[in-house]
Every structure is written in C-alpha cells, then in structure tokens.
Amino acid sequence: MMDIKTCIEKRYLIKTKPDFELSNKELKEADYDLEKAKNASDEDDYKWCIIKCYYSMFHAAKSLLYKSGYVEKKHIAVIIVLEELNKEGKIEIKHINNFKAAMSAREDADYHYTYSKEIAEHDLEMCAGFLEAVKKIL
C-alpha cells in the first residue's frame, strides 16, 4: 500500500517547508477554475466543465500540500496526502472519493471523449463541496 513515506522514496512527493504563499496561490487558482467550470456548464461545454472541476479540486488539494510542507510530483501523491489528512480527522472520506471520481471523470472526458451534462453537474456539486472542505481545513 502506498503511503507518504513511499511517495517520498519514489519521489512522487517532496518534503519541504510549509509554504503559505503558494498555498494561498493554489487556493485562488482553485476558485478561478471552479468559476470557469461554472461558465463552461452555462455554455453547455460539459467536457471543459468536467476538466476544470477536476483542476479546481487538484489546486485546492495542492494548497493543503503546500501548507503541510509537501510538493507533489504525481497526482497520485495528492490522494495519499488526502488519505493521511483523513486519518488525522481533518477531511472526510467522501471528499477523497469525490476527488478520485473527478479525476476519473476528467480522464474519461479528456482521453475517451466520454462526458455529459449529468456528469458535469455532479462534478460541479462535488467540486464546490471539496473546495468548502479545504477552506475549512486551511
């Protein structure tokens, strides 16, 4: 099973000093991407909405990593850190599952051209909840 120690050994994750400036910058990017996802949905561009939702969640998660003193080199490392935060009682498992679902939906939209209005609407809901949870942690 992958854990933070293994991620560091494999160089998927680098331990560094907490960086609050980068954490704040990532959070602003997360807000920006969520706004762009909403705009894409309003324009019936569901593929782009799904992609932007994932990246909003990804940037929000990266804000947690920077605050915790980590830099990710692979997206899987983000999930590992989120799972550790769950063990510490800082984030609910549903948000981690939503992150994974958004990651999968983004891959389906981007690489397999599988997307829909329903998936986009669901991702927008998950994304808003994830962002809210991250802001509470920060």
Long-range contacts (C-beta under 8 A, 24 or more apart in sequence): 2-76, 2-80, 3-80, 3-84, 4-70, 4-80, 4-81, 4-84, 7-74, 7-76, 7-77, 7-80, 7-81, 11-73, 12-72, 12-73, 12-74, 12-76, 12-77, 12-80, 13-65, 13-70, 13-71, 13-72, 13-73, 13-74, 13-77, 13-80, 13-81, 14-70, 14-71, 14-73, 15-69, 15-70, 16-69, 16-70, 16-71, 17-69, 18-66, 18-67, 18-68, 18-69, 19-66, 19-67, 19-69, 20-66, 20-67, 22-63, 22-66, 23-63, 23-64, 23-66, 23-67, 23-138, 24-63, 26-59, 26-60, 26-62, 26-63, 26-66, 27-59, 27-60, 27-63, 27-134, 27-135, 27-138, 29-56, 29-59, 30-56, 30-57, 30-58, 30-59, 30-60, 30-63, 30-131, 30-134, 31-56, 31-131, 32-56, 33-59, 34-124, 34-127, 34-128, 34-131, 37-120, 37-123, 37-124, 37-127, 38-124, 40-120, 41-120, 41-121, 41-124, 44-117, 46-109, 46-115, 46-116, 46-117, 46-119, 46-120, 47-109, 47-110, 47-113, 47-115, 49-120, 49-123, 49-124, 50-102, 50-105, 50-106, 50-108, 50-109, 50-115, 50-119, 50-120, 50-123, 51-106, 51-109, 51-110, 53-102, 53-105, 53-106, 53-120, 53-123, 53-124, 53-126, 53-127, 54-102, 54-103, 54-105, 54-106, 54-123, 55-106, 56-127, 56-130, 56-131, 57-98, 57-99, 57-102, 57-126, 57-127, 57-130, 57-131, 58-103, 60-130, 60-131, 60-134, 61-99, 61-134, 63-134, 63-138, 64-134, 64-137, 64-138, 67-138, 75-103, 79-103, 85-137, 90-137, 91-133, 91-134, 91-137, 92-133, 95-129, 95-130, 95-133, 98-126, 98-129, 98-130, 99-130, 101-126, 102-126, 102-127, 102-130
